[in-house]
């Protein structure tokens, strides 16, 4: 019975996480920076409460990437950089927890790339890291269209 309950709990937690990502996608598609900020804060808090949960780290990093994307599109480069930098810390934790995940490496590479625009110094710092993470993702899953 304990295994069944644990499985049901895991399924419920997974569904809740998918809800956060879907909510963030809708906010991203509507370019709702305020809503994305709130979702990112909630996701980061959830990840902080579960430091060993790779899914929580990944989802929080993904939400931060969406937020950085919208901020960049709205031409707020400083805020986009801050959102991406917060996401990098989360994505690095996800990669550390599951180093063979192409998706985790892809997301980390994307976040590194989101820090660069408008700042040459950031390009020097993160340019190589971006390429290394995307190359790693490609090596792990060469058929993943998201990597390209």
C-alpha positions in Angstrom: 0.0 0.0 0.0 2.8 2.4 0.8 4.3 2.0 -2.7 0.9 2.7 -4.3 0.4 5.8 -2.1 3.9 6.9 -2.9 3.2 6.4 -6.6 0.0 8.3 -6.4 1.8 11.1 -4.5 4.5 11.2 -7.2 1.9 11.4 -9.9 0.1 14.2 -8.2 3.3 16.1 -7.7 4.2 15.6 -11.3 0.8 16.9 -12.4 1.1 19.9 -10.2 4.5 20.7 -11.7 3.2 20.3 -15.2 0.6 22.9 -14.2 3.2 25.4 -13.3 5.0 25.0 -16.6 1.8 25.2 -18.6 0.8 28.3 -16.6 4.2 29.8 -17.4 3.8 29.0 -21.1 0.5 30.8 -21.3 2.0 33.8 -19.5 5.0 33.7 -21.9 2.8 33.5 -24.9 0.8 36.5 -23.6 4.0 38.3 -22.7 2.7 38.8 -19.2 5.9 39.7 -17.4 4.2 40.3 -14.1 2.5 36.9 -14.1 5.8 35.3 -15.1 7.6 37.0 -12.2 5.1 35.6 -9.8 5.3 32.1 -11.3 9.1 32.2 -11.3 9.1 33.2 -7.6 6.7 30.3 -6.7 8.7 27.8 -8.8 12.0 29.0 -7.2 10.5 28.6 -3.7 9.3 25.1 -4.5 12.8 24.2 -5.9 14.5 25.6 -2.8 12.2 23.5 -0.6 13.2 20.4 -2.6 16.9 20.8 -3.3 17.3 17.1 -4.3 14.3 17.1 -6.7 15.6 17.4 -10.2 12.2 18.0 -11.6 11.6 21.0 -9.3 15.0 22.5 -10.2 14.4 21.9 -14.0 10.9 23.4 -13.9 11.9 26.5 -12.0 14.8 27.0 -14.4 12.5 26.6 -17.4 10.1 29.2 -16.0 13.0 31.6 -15.5 14.0 31.0 -19.1 10.5 31.9 -20.3 10.6 35.0 -18.1 14.0 36.1 -19.5 12.7 35.5 -23.0 9.7 37.8 -22.5 11.8 40.5 -20.8 14.2 40.4 -23.7 11.4 40.7 -26.2 10.1 43.7 -24.2 13.6 45.2 -24.5 14.4 45.1 -20.7 17.8 43.5 -21.1 18.9 44.1 -17.5 15.8 42.3 -16.1 16.2 39.6 -18.7 19.8 39.0 -17.6 18.8 38.8 -13.9 16.0 36.3 -14.7 18.4 34.2 -16.8 21.1 34.3 -14.1 18.6 33.1 -11.5 17.6 30.3 -13.9 21.2 29.3 -14.4 21.6 28.5 -10.8 18.5 26.3 -10.9 19.5 24.6 -14.2 23.0 23.9 -12.9 21.4 22.1 -9.9 19.2 20.1 -12.3 22.2 19.1 -14.4 24.1 18.1 -11.3 21.2 15.9 -10.2 20.7 14.3 -13.6 23.8 14.9 -15.8 22.7 12.5 -18.5 19.6 14.6 -19.4 19.9 16.3 -22.8 17.0 18.6 -21.9 18.7 19.8 -18.7 21.9 20.6 -20.7 19.8 22.3 -23.4 18.1 24.5 -20.9 21.3 25.4 -19.2 22.8 26.3 -22.6 19.8 28.4 -23.4 20.0 30.3 -20.1 23.7 31.0 -20.6 22.8 32.4 -24.0 20.0 34.5 -22.6 22.5 36.3 -20.3 24.7 37.5 -23.2 22.6 40.0 -25.3 23.7 43.6 -24.9 26.8 42.8 -22.7 30.1 41.9 -24.3 31.6 40.9 -21.0 28.8 38.4 -20.5 29.5 37.0 -24.0 33.1 36.4 -23.0 32.0 34.7 -19.8 29.0 32.6 -21.1 29.6 32.2 -24.8 31.8 29.1 -24.5 29.6 27.7 -21.8 26.5 28.1 -24.0 28.2 26.1 -26.8 29.5 23.4 -24.5 26.1 22.8 -22.9 24.3 22.7 -26.3 27.0 20.3 -27.7 26.6 18.1 -24.6 22.8 18.1 -25.1 23.3 17.2 -28.8 25.7 14.4 -27.9 23.2 12.9 -25.4 20.2 13.1 -27.7 21.1 13.9 -31.3 17.4 13.4 -32.4 16.1 16.1 -30.1 14.9 19.0 -32.3 14.9 21.3 -29.3 18.7 21.2 -29.2 19.2 22.7 -32.7 
